[in-house]
Every structure is written in C-alpha cells, then in structure tokens.
Amino acid sequence: MWAQIVNVVIGIWIMASPGILNYPTPAAADNNHIVGPLIVTFAFTAIWEATRTVGKWNIPLGLWLIIAPWILDFEDNTEIVGEMAAGIVVTALAMVKGKIEQRFGGGWSSLFSKHPEHKKALEKGK
C-alpha cells in the first residue's frame, strides 16, 4: 500500500512539474499532463486489496516516462532528468507486491468448482 501512495504523490508531482519548473518544451508539459493523471488513477485504485493488480498498469507508464524524453525531443536537462527519474521510481514501485490478507471470490472458475472459496467462507460463518 505504501508504494501506491508514493506513486500517487509522484503522479501529482508529474502533473504539477511543468508549471512549477517552467518546462520550455510543450511536448514535455503535454506528456506530463496526460501521464500524471493516469499514474494517480492506477495507483490510487491499487491501494485497496481487491484492486491491487491495477497498480501493475503503471509499469508501462513508468517505462514510457523513461523513454519519452528521447522520443519527444525534450530540450531542457531538467525535463529529461525529472522525467526519467520519475519513470524509474514509478516502474519500481509498481512492481512492489502488497500484502494479500483475503481472497475475493475466486473468479469465473469458482462458478464451476465443486467447493468454491466463497461457499467455504459462507460455511465458516455459520
């Protein structure tokens, strides 16, 4: 959970950094205004245990942040270093596994199982 909270903060920074650091490259600012909210959304959704796997969607976004300065021709070193550093941290934190304490449902295969997890949980509660 802590890794996802840090990714939320980094995503907010990615959104705000073009205005705070006065990025001279419009492509860099546009990129940050698109990728930042996606990182925040995926990380915030992944805070809860039932939706933890959504945090893995930040891996391609982090990798994009690492290569974007070269594809979009960023002009300033501040833009390049900031983007790549954020990409490395987002990618690394998206790979952190959270603690799983409960199982939720068992998916579609539980419908065809003789003793699915959700029925076992109901029987324990009786």
PyMOL commands that set and color helices and strands:
alter all, ss='L'
color gray80, all
select helices_A, chain A and resi 2-21+26-45+49-71+77-94+108-112+117-125
alter helices_A, ss='H'
color red, helices_A
deselect
rebuild
show_as cartoon
